[in-house]
């Protein structure tokens, strides 16, 4: 494996949905076609698996291992990076998943803050992250910050203080928060080999202006080819085109929110737009009506043209 510094993640990373069958069991057979779809149709060559979009907290450790093995095996030689989320409520489970990710040759691991017994300070959170990272010390390690879900509102900039002394493999943050001040302070503190990957799709352009290296998001599963154009336009200094694409995404998501946009709706929309059979979400997330997914898909087609 190449040194951590040589494996910096940039560009788009699709936060993948977990394929389930009609009875709610994981459907590994859909993962190979899913990867091909992302590469061939969306131009997305990095994936973030078993995260929030992947319903990780509704899956067993055994299921998450099976999914990790399949994603890594099917992506080998095709994808640039497979980042595996290994966060759990149990430290031991997270360590087990981190060790397993290393064994099946994932490219990196990420960890969400535990959200039942929450870390009380940046020091406590750093120590928790350190204990998970120790289980796979050779893998690049990312902190996954998503306070709207975890309720852990510790500023990431505080978490980063001297973090490499505790976690030598530390490689960056999946920053899924609207707090651009905290994000900017993190970017300013960042080391050259770290990646700051923004996770609020509808305001990606603002994060790019603040110095984001890339982005992780669920909408890149079906909007990746368009958002790649946004990244290209931004790199060229074409803010008019960048804004146009960002505004179109916001128009789509604004419409979807009026129709109860949540994980279940998003997963159904992905199935509708991609033709993949991703199945329903797992309870307590409710599936959406097909008519809702169709309505949002029609809105998508009215806003975006073929790549």
N, C-alpha and C positions, 0 to 999 in steps of 0.2 A: 504493500500500500504506500502511496506517495505521502510525503510529509504533509502535516496539516496545512502548512502555509501554501502548499501547491494545489490545494483542493478547495480554494475559495469559491463559494457559491454566489453566482450572480444571475440576473435575469429572472424569469418566471419559474415558480415552483407550484405545481398543481397539488392542492390539498385533496387527496383522493377520497371518494366515497367508498364504503365497503360494500361489495356486492353480496346481497342476501337472496335466498330463494323465497318462494311464496310462503314457506312455513317459518321463515325467520332464521334459517341456518346459513352460515357463510357459504358463498358460491365461488370457489376458487377458479372454476373454469372460465369465468368472465374476465379474469385479471390480464391474461395475455392479450386478448382483443382490446381491452381498455388501454394498455400501454401503447399498442400500435395506433389506436385512435389519437391519443395525445400527441404522439410524434408526427404522424402523417397528416392529421387534420388541423391540429392546433399549434404545431411547432413548439411544443413544450417538452423539454428534455430533462426535467427535474421533477421529482415527486416527494411529497411529504405524506407518509402513510400512517394509519392508525392514530390520527389526530382527532380534533373535534369533529371535522367533517366526516371522518371515518368512524365516528361513534365509539371511540376507543373505550370510554368509561362504561359502555353498555356491553362490552365484550369480556369474555374470560381471558385469563392469561394464556390458556391453551389455544384459544381461537386467535389471539393476537400473534402467537408464535407461528401458527400455520399461515396466517396472512403475510407475516414478515418474510417467511421462507419463500412463499409464492411470488410476492412482489420483487424480492431480490433476485430470484432465479429467472423470472421472466424479463426483468429489466436489464440483466447482465449483458453487456455489449451493446445495449441500445440507449439506455438512459445515462446521463452524465452523473447524476446523484440520486440516490435513494436515501432520504432522511427518515429514520424510523422514530416515531414518538413512543417513548417508553414510560411516560409518567403514569403513576397510579396513586391511589390513596395510601397504599402500603409501600413503605420503603423497600421491603424485601422483594415485593413483586416487581418494583421498578428495577432493582438490581438484577433480578433474574432475567427480565426482558432485555436489559442493556447487555448482559453477558451473551444472551442468545443472539442479539443483533450482531454482535461481533463475530460470533461463530458462523453465521450465515453470510458474512461479508457485506453487511450494510455499509453505506458510505459515511454515515453520521447518525448520531442519536440526538433527540431533543427531549426535554422534560418540562412538563407543566408543574406549577406549584400545587401541592396538595390543597384541597379546598374544603375538607371537613374539619380536621384539626389543622388550622392554618398557621404558617410560620408567622411569628410575632414581630420579626424585624428582618432587616437585610442580612444581618449576621447569621441568623437562624436559617434563612432561605439559602444563603451561600453554603452553609454547612450541609444542608440537605442535598443540594445539587452536587456538592463534592462527593458525598457518599454514593450517589448514583454513578457519577462519572468514574469512580474508582473501579467499578465493575467492568468497565470497557475502556481502559486508559488510553488505548491506541486509536480510538475513534474520535473524530471531531465532535465536540459537544456544544449543543445550543440550548439556551434557556428560552422557553416558550412562555411569553408573557401575554395573558389574556384575562385581565382583571374583571371584565364584564361577566365572565363565566365563573372564575375561581373566587372572586371577592377578595383577592389578594392585591391590594393597591400600593404595595411597596414600590417606590420609584425605581425603575430599572437602573438608572444612573448610580443609585446607592448600592445596588446589588453588584455592579461591575467593579466597584472599588477594589483594586488589587486582586481581582478574581483569578488571574493566572497563577498566583502563588498557591492557591488552593486547587485549581483545576488547570493543569498545564495544557490540556487538550481543548480548552475553551476556544470556540470558533465564532461565536456570535449570538444573535438574538432573533427569534421570530417575534416581532413586536406587533401584537394585535390589540392596539389601544389607540384612541383618538388623541391622546396627549402628545401633541407634536413638540411641546416644550421639553418634556422628558426625552422624547426621541432625539431631538436636536442635541441635547446635552450628552446623550449616549454616543451619537455620531462624532461629536467633537472629541470625546474621550477615547474613541475607538482606536485599536491597533491596526496596522496595514493588512494583517492577515485575517481579521475578523470580517464577518458578513452581517450587515443589519438588513434583515428581510422584513418588509412591512406587510402587515396582515389585515388591513382594513381596505378592501379592494376599491371602495367608492371614493377614497381620497388618496389614491396611490400617487397622483401627480404632485400633491403637496409634499408627500414624503420623499419623492425623488428630488424635489427642490431642496429638501433638508439634508440630502446625502444618502438616501437609501441605496443599497447595493443591488437590491432586487425585491421580490415580493412573493409571499406565499398566500394562496387564496383558493377558495372553492370555485369562484366564478371563472378562474382560468382553465377549468376543465372544459368549458364550452365557449369562453370568450378569449382564450389564449392567443389565437391568431390576430385578433384585433388589438389586444393589449400589447402584443409584441410590436405592433405598428406604433403604439403610443410610446413605448420605450425607445424605438428607433427615432421617432420624431423629436423626442426630448433630447436624445444624444446629439442630434443635429441642430439643436437650438430652435426648433420649430414649435413654439408654444401654441400657435393657433391650431395646428393639427392635433397636438397633444391634448389641448383642452377640449377640442371637438369630440375626440374619442372618449375622454373621461366623462364629459357631459352626457354622451350617449349611454354609457354604462349607468350613470346616475339616473337617467330617465327610465331605463329598464328596471333597475332595482327599486326606484320609487313606485313604479307600477306594480312590481311584485310584492312590495310591502303592503300595498293596499289590498292585496289578495292573500294576506296572512303568511307572507314569506317566512319560512323557517327551514330547519334541516330537512323535514319531510318533503316540503314543497321543492326545495332546491334539488334534492335527490331525484324527484320525479321529473323535474325540468331537465336535468342532465340526461336521464333516460330518454326523454322525448326528443331532445336535440341531437343526441349522439347515436341513438338506435341501440345502445347497450341495454342489457337487461339487468339493472342494478337492484331490482326488488324494492320492497318497502323498507322504511327505517324500523328499528327495533323499539318496542315500548320502553319508556313512556312517550317517546316521540311518535306522533300519529302520522299515518300516511295521508297524502292529500288526494282530493278528487282528481280524476283524470282531466276533467273539464278545466280545473284550475291550472294544471300544468300546460294544457293546450292553449289556454288564453295567454299565458305568459310567453309561451313559445311563439305564438302569433305576433305578440308585441316585439319579441326579439327579431323576428323576420322583417317586421316593418321598420325597425331602427337600423339594423346592421345588414350589410350586403356580404356576399361571399368574399372570402379572403383571396 
